Amino acid sequence: MFRKRQNSRPTSFRRSPRPNRNASKGSNIDPALFQRKAVEPAPEEVFVPSFEYTDLPVDPQLRGNILKKGYKFPTPIQDASILPISEGRDVLGIANTGTGKTAAFLIPLLHMAIQPGPKERVIILVPTREIATQIYQEFMAFSRGLRLYAAVCVGGLPIFRQIRDLRMDPEFVIATPGRMKDLIERKAINLSRFTRVVLDEADRMVDMGFINDVRHILSHVPEKRQSLFFSATLPKEVKDLIHSFLKDPFTVSVKKQETSMNVDQDVVWVSQTDNKIGMLVDMLKKSHFDKVLIFARTKRNVDKLTKFLADVGFEVACIHGDKAQSQRQRALDAFKAHRIKILVATDVAARGLDIPDVSHVINYEAPESYEDYVHRIGRTGRAGKKGHALTFVERRY
């Protein structure tokens, strides 16, 4: 599906003679902010885990599933969170994407869900469909043989199937805020039976405008509950949520050096007369551009750019909000497995994705804010590796 196209005529990418309403967006960011060299990370304090997973006092089947995934020692967020979550405490986890926080809450929640007594029900709220899928995949691996069921309720998929899944009375529901609000309004789910709540990527929910939906959803959960909030940053809206919905939370902070510190950042200057798309193609032909994430600002431009690159022979796919969930997942799986070299995306579609070994992030269109820029380039330079970010900027005379 993602093979390069042969002998087809490239899509035209000529500059439109009409004024571009979005031309000013992103242009107010000082281009100097896009030009920084990666710095050597400061020596971090050596982390000494307090336990090994072989000795974790959980159900033997669960422990076996953990070990089958190759887990031997916990990450810092897992080491600090598993015990207080197991004790039923509210937890506030401040951690970057890619620190192992999904396992930090899933492992103790799964352990508690299989204990004798009243049925445990957990709702996990996430900002995007892709993050929901990632958590579901982790759930499936950890819960093998435990006779637990999870339903995924996200937009972009038929709601009647999700309503059918909810009728099976799953122990875990993984949902995006918009779809969960819709299900509540349809009376397809009764949140008064859910005694544990996870809010993952809370700051991104604020960024994406879900804060009111989240408040609405949490108001339907029993007051006597366990709440687990995870966020990379703590903007005012997240702090307000914490004060409203968490009770004496155990706070864990394992924020590492910002990923952008590991990224060589530079600008590609273009003028009115330059062939911008040709410059991009020349870049992508270089051998060291081996796994490239390209950002455009609109869904239409993502589609146009993807078609052009496919027409000139690149193996490429794209993700944005108008793509069906199955299409987005196939594109992500192909990119992660190196079956395609290039993925083109909008900002929202790529938020929170954990994609290993991205060599380059290219901002074909400048982001609307510096915060969006930081989110974009955070897809590269992970796991201690150096990344590269290039931003096309129009030269002004």
C-alpha positions as CSV (number, residue, x, y, z in Angstrom):
1,M,0.0,0.0,0.0
2,F,2.9,2.4,0.7
3,R,5.1,1.5,-2.3
4,K,6.6,4.2,-4.4
5,R,4.6,5.1,-7.4
6,Q,6.2,4.7,-10.9
7,N,5.6,6.6,-14.1
8,S,3.0,8.9,-12.8
9,R,2.9,12.6,-13.2
10,P,3.9,14.6,-10.1
11,T,1.3,16.7,-8.4
12,S,1.9,20.4,-9.0
13,F,3.3,22.3,-6.1
14,R,3.5,25.7,-7.7
15,R,2.9,28.8,-5.6
16,S,-0.7,29.9,-5.8
17,P,-1.2,33.4,-7.1
18,R,-3.9,34.0,-4.6
19,P,-3.1,35.4,-1.2
20,N,-2.5,32.6,1.4
21,R,-4.6,33.3,4.5
22,N,-2.2,31.2,6.6
23,A,0.9,32.9,5.3
24,S,1.4,34.9,8.5
25,K,0.9,31.8,10.8
26,G,4.3,30.7,12.1
27,S,6.0,33.7,10.6
28,N,6.1,35.6,13.9
29,I,8.5,33.1,15.5
30,D,12.1,34.3,15.4
31,P,14.0,32.0,13.0
32,A,16.9,32.1,15.4
33,L,14.9,29.8,17.7
34,F,15.1,27.2,14.9
35,Q,18.9,27.2,14.9
36,R,20.6,25.4,17.7
37,K,23.3,22.8,18.0
38,A,22.7,19.7,20.0
39,V,24.5,19.8,23.4
40,E,26.2,17.0,25.3
41,P,23.7,15.9,28.0
42,A,24.7,16.8,31.5
43,P,25.7,13.7,33.5
44,E,22.6,12.3,35.2
45,E,22.5,10.8,38.6
46,V,22.7,7.0,38.2
47,F,19.3,5.5,38.8
48,V,19.3,2.4,41.0
49,P,16.0,0.5,40.8
50,S,14.5,-0.7,44.1
51,F,13.3,-4.0,42.7
52,E,13.5,-6.4,39.8
53,Y,10.4,-7.5,37.9
54,T,11.3,-11.1,38.6
55,D,10.6,-10.4,42.3
56,L,7.6,-8.1,41.9
57,P,4.8,-9.4,44.2
58,V,2.0,-9.7,41.6
59,D,0.0,-12.5,40.1
60,P,2.4,-15.0,38.5
61,Q,0.7,-14.8,35.1
62,L,1.0,-11.0,35.1
63,R,4.7,-11.3,36.2
64,G,5.3,-13.7,33.3
65,N,3.7,-11.3,30.8
66,I,6.0,-8.5,32.1
67,L,9.1,-10.6,31.7
68,K,8.0,-11.8,28.2
69,K,8.0,-8.2,27.1
70,G,11.7,-8.0,28.1
71,Y,11.2,-6.0,31.3
72,K,13.9,-6.8,33.9
73,F,14.3,-3.6,35.8
74,P,11.7,-0.8,36.2
75,T,12.3,2.7,34.7
76,P,12.3,5.6,37.3
77,I,8.6,6.4,36.7
78,Q,7.7,2.7,37.2
79,D,9.9,2.3,40.2
80,A,8.3,5.3,41.9
81,S,4.7,4.8,40.9
82,I,3.8,1.1,41.1
83,L,3.8,0.9,44.9
84,P,1.6,4.0,45.6
85,I,-0.8,3.1,42.8
86,S,-1.0,-0.5,44.3
87,E,-1.8,1.0,47.6
88,G,-4.8,2.9,46.1
89,R,-3.3,6.4,46.4
90,D,-3.9,9.2,43.9
91,V,-0.8,9.8,41.9
92,L,0.5,12.8,39.9
93,G,3.2,11.7,37.5
94,I,5.3,14.4,35.8
95,A,7.2,12.6,33.0
96,N,8.1,13.0,29.3
97,T,6.7,10.7,26.6
98,G,8.8,7.5,26.3
99,T,9.7,7.1,30.0
100,G,7.6,4.0,30.5
101,K,4.6,5.6,32.2
102,T,2.1,3.4,30.5
103,A,3.5,0.3,32.2
104,A,3.8,2.4,35.4
105,F,0.0,2.6,35.7
106,L,-1.1,-0.6,33.8
107,I,0.9,-3.1,35.8
108,P,-0.6,-2.1,39.3
109,L,-4.1,-1.5,37.8
110,L,-4.1,-5.0,36.2
111,H,-2.9,-6.6,39.4
112,M,-5.7,-4.9,41.4
113,A,-8.3,-5.8,38.8
114,I,-7.7,-9.6,39.2
115,Q,-7.9,-9.6,43.0
116,P,-11.0,-11.2,44.7
117,G,-13.8,-8.9,45.5
118,P,-16.1,-6.5,43.6
119,K,-15.3,-6.0,40.0
120,E,-12.8,-3.2,39.3
121,R,-13.5,-0.8,36.4
122,V,-10.9,1.6,35.1
123,I,-11.3,4.5,32.6
124,I,-8.2,5.8,30.8
125,L,-8.5,9.1,29.0
126,V,-6.0,10.1,26.3
127,P,-5.9,12.9,23.9
128,T,-5.6,11.0,20.6
129,R,-6.6,7.8,18.8
130,E,-3.0,6.8,18.3
131,I,-2.2,7.0,22.0
132,A,-5.3,5.0,22.8
133,T,-4.1,2.3,20.4
134,Q,-0.7,2.3,21.9
135,I,-2.1,1.8,25.4
136,Y,-4.5,-0.9,24.2
137,Q,-1.5,-2.8,22.6
138,E,0.3,-2.6,25.9
139,F,-2.8,-3.8,27.8
140,M,-3.1,-6.8,25.5
141,A,0.5,-7.8,26.1
142,F,0.3,-7.4,29.9
143,S,-3.1,-9.0,30.4
144,R,-2.6,-12.2,28.4
145,G,-4.3,-15.0,30.2
146,L,-5.8,-12.8,33.0
147,R,-9.3,-12.9,31.6
148,L,-9.6,-9.1,31.5
149,Y,-11.3,-7.1,28.7
150,A,-10.7,-3.6,27.4
151,A,-12.8,-1.5,25.1
152,V,-11.3,1.3,23.0
153,C,-13.7,4.2,22.4
154,V,-12.3,6.9,20.1
155,G,-13.5,9.1,17.3
156,G,-13.0,8.0,13.7
157,L,-14.4,4.5,14.2
158,P,-18.1,3.4,14.2
159,I,-19.7,4.3,17.5
160,F,-22.2,1.5,17.4
161,R,-19.4,-1.1,17.6
162,Q,-18.0,0.7,20.7
163,I,-21.4,0.7,22.3
164,R,-21.6,-3.1,21.6
165,D,-18.1,-3.5,23.3
166,L,-19.3,-1.5,26.3
167,R,-22.2,-3.9,26.7
168,M,-19.7,-6.6,27.4
169,D,-18.9,-4.7,30.6
170,P,-15.1,-4.4,30.2
171,E,-12.9,-3.8,33.1
172,F,-10.9,-1.2,31.2
173,V,-12.1,1.5,28.9
174,I,-9.6,3.5,26.9
175,A,-11.1,6.6,25.4
176,T,-10.6,10.1,23.9
177,P,-12.6,12.8,25.6
178,G,-14.8,13.7,22.7
179,R,-16.0,10.2,22.1
180,M,-16.5,9.5,25.8
181,K,-18.6,12.6,26.2
182,D,-20.7,11.4,23.2
183,L,-21.1,8.0,24.9
184,I,-22.2,9.6,28.2
185,E,-24.8,11.7,26.4
186,R,-26.1,8.5,24.6
187,K,-26.3,6.8,28.1
188,A,-24.1,4.0,26.6
189,I,-21.8,4.0,29.6
190,N,-22.4,4.4,33.4
191,L,-19.2,6.0,34.8
192,S,-20.6,5.8,38.4
193,R,-19.3,2.2,38.3
194,F,-15.7,3.2,37.5
195,T,-13.6,3.7,40.7
196,R,-10.2,4.3,39.0
197,V,-9.4,7.0,36.5
198,V,-6.2,7.6,34.5
199,L,-5.7,10.9,32.7
200,D,-2.7,10.5,30.4
201,E,-0.9,13.3,28.6
202,A,-3.0,15.9,30.5
203,D,-1.1,18.9,29.2
204,R,-1.8,17.8,25.6
205,M,-5.5,17.6,26.3
206,V,-5.3,21.2,27.4
207,D,-3.4,22.1,24.2
208,M,-6.1,20.4,22.1
209,G,-9.0,22.1,23.8
210,F,-10.4,19.1,25.6
211,I,-10.3,20.6,29.1
212,N,-14.0,21.2,29.4
213,D,-14.8,17.7,28.1
214,V,-12.4,16.2,30.7
215,R,-14.1,18.1,33.5
216,H,-17.5,16.9,32.3
217,I,-16.4,13.3,32.2
218,L,-14.7,13.4,35.6
219,S,-17.9,14.9,37.1
220,H,-19.6,11.6,36.3
221,V,-17.1,9.4,38.1
222,P,-17.7,8.6,41.8
223,E,-16.2,11.0,44.3
224,K,-14.7,8.0,46.1
225,R,-12.2,6.9,43.5
226,Q,-8.5,6.6,42.7
227,S,-7.2,9.2,40.2
228,L,-3.9,9.0,38.3
229,F,-2.8,12.0,36.3
230,F,0.3,12.0,34.0
231,S,1.6,15.1,32.3
232,A,4.9,16.3,30.9
233,T,4.2,19.9,32.0
234,L,1.9,21.6,34.4
235,P,0.1,24.5,32.8
236,K,-2.5,26.4,34.9
237,E,-5.5,24.4,33.5
238,V,-3.8,21.1,34.6
239,K,-3.0,22.5,38.0
240,D,-6.7,23.5,38.4
241,L,-7.7,19.9,37.5
242,I,-5.3,18.5,40.0
243,H,-6.7,20.7,42.8
244,S,-10.3,19.8,41.8
245,F,-10.0,16.0,41.3
246,L,-6.9,14.6,43.1
247,K,-6.8,14.1,46.8
248,D,-3.4,14.3,48.6
249,P,-1.6,12.9,45.5
250,F,1.7,11.1,45.7
251,T,3.8,13.2,43.2
252,V,6.5,11.6,41.1
253,S,8.7,13.7,38.9
254,V,11.1,12.0,36.5
255,K,11.4,14.8,33.9
256,K,14.6,14.2,31.9
257,Q,16.6,16.8,29.9
258,E,14.4,18.2,27.2
259,T,14.6,16.0,24.1
260,S,15.3,19.2,22.0
261,M,18.7,19.4,23.7
262,N,19.7,16.3,21.8
263,V,18.6,17.8,18.4
264,D,20.7,19.7,15.9
265,Q,18.3,22.4,14.7
266,D,18.8,24.5,11.6
267,V,16.9,26.6,9.0
268,V,16.5,26.1,5.3
269,W,16.1,29.6,3.8
270,V,13.8,29.8,0.8
271,S,12.9,32.8,-1.4
272,Q,9.9,33.5,-3.7
273,T,12.0,32.2,-6.7
274,D,13.3,29.1,-5.0
275,N,11.9,25.6,-5.8
276,K,11.0,24.7,-2.3
277,I,9.6,21.2,-3.1
278,G,12.7,20.5,-5.2
279,M,14.9,21.5,-2.2
280,L,13.0,19.0,-0.1
281,V,13.3,16.2,-2.6
282,D,17.1,16.8,-2.9
283,M,17.4,16.5,0.9
284,L,15.4,13.3,1.1
285,K,17.6,11.6,-1.5
286,K,20.6,11.8,0.9
287,S,21.4,8.5,2.5
288,H,21.5,9.8,6.1
289,F,17.8,10.9,5.8
290,D,16.7,7.4,6.6
291,K,13.6,7.9,8.8
292,V,12.0,11.2,8.2
293,L,8.9,12.9,9.8
294,I,7.7,15.9,7.8
295,F,5.2,18.4,9.2
296,A,2.8,20.5,7.2
297,R,0.2,22.8,8.7
298,T,-3.0,21.7,7.1
299,K,-4.6,18.3,6.2
300,R,-4.9,19.5,2.5
301,N,-1.2,20.3,2.4
302,V,-0.3,17.0,4.0
303,D,-2.2,15.2,1.3
304,K,-0.7,17.3,-1.5
305,L,2.9,16.8,-0.2
306,T,2.4,13.1,0.3
307,K,1.1,12.6,-3.3
308,F,3.9,14.6,-4.8
309,L,6.6,12.6,-2.9
310,A,5.0,9.3,-3.9
311,D,4.8,10.5,-7.5
312,V,8.5,11.2,-7.7
313,G,9.4,7.8,-6.2
314,F,9.5,7.9,-2.4
315,E,7.9,5.4,-0.1
316,V,5.7,7.7,1.9
317,A,2.4,7.7,3.9
318,C,0.6,10.4,5.9
319,I,-1.6,10.9,9.0
320,H,-4.1,13.6,9.8
321,G,-7.5,13.9,11.4
322,D,-9.5,13.1,8.3
323,K,-7.9,9.7,7.8
324,A,-9.7,6.7,9.1
325,Q,-8.2,5.2,12.2
326,S,-7.3,2.0,10.3
327,Q,-5.4,4.1,7.7
328,R,-3.5,6.1,10.3
329,Q,-2.5,2.9,12.2
330,R,-1.3,1.2,9.0
331,A,0.8,4.3,8.2
332,L,2.3,4.4,11.7
333,D,3.0,0.7,11.7
334,A,4.7,0.9,8.3
335,F,6.8,3.8,9.5
336,K,7.8,2.2,12.8
337,A,8.8,-1.0,10.9
338,H,10.9,0.9,8.4
339,R,8.7,-0.3,5.5
340,I,8.4,3.4,4.5
341,K,11.0,6.1,4.8
342,I,8.8,9.1,5.2
343,L,5.7,10.0,7.2
344,V,3.9,13.3,6.6
345,A,1.7,14.6,9.4
346,T,-0.2,17.5,10.9
347,D,0.7,18.7,14.5
348,V,-2.4,17.2,16.1
349,A,-2.0,13.8,14.5
350,A,1.6,13.4,15.7
351,R,1.0,14.5,19.3
352,G,2.2,12.0,21.9
353,L,3.3,9.4,19.4
354,D,6.3,7.3,20.5
355,I,8.1,6.5,17.3
356,P,11.7,5.2,17.8
357,D,14.7,6.1,15.7
358,V,13.4,9.1,13.7
359,S,16.5,10.5,12.1
360,H,15.1,13.8,10.9
361,V,12.1,16.1,11.6
362,I,11.4,18.5,8.7
363,N,9.1,21.4,9.2
364,Y,8.1,22.0,5.6
365,E,5.7,24.6,6.9
366,A,6.6,26.5,10.0
367,P,4.5,25.7,13.1
368,E,2.0,28.2,14.5
369,S,3.8,28.5,17.8
370,Y,7.1,27.8,19.4
371,E,5.4,25.3,21.7
372,D,4.2,23.4,18.6
373,Y,7.8,23.5,17.3
374,V,9.1,21.9,20.5
375,H,6.5,19.2,20.2
376,R,7.4,18.5,16.6
377,I,11.1,18.2,17.0
378,G,10.6,16.1,20.2
379,R,9.9,13.1,17.8
380,T,13.7,12.9,17.1
381,G,16.7,12.8,19.4
382,R,15.3,10.2,21.7
383,A,16.9,7.5,23.9
384,G,20.1,9.4,24.1
385,K,20.6,9.6,20.3
386,K,21.3,12.8,18.4
387,G,18.4,14.0,16.2
388,H,18.1,16.5,13.4
389,A,15.4,19.2,12.8
390,L,15.2,21.4,9.7
391,T,12.7,24.2,9.3
392,F,11.8,25.9,6.0
393,V,11.7,29.6,6.5
394,E,10.8,32.2,3.8
395,R,13.4,34.8,3.4
396,R,12.1,38.4,3.6
397,Y,13.7,41.2,1.8
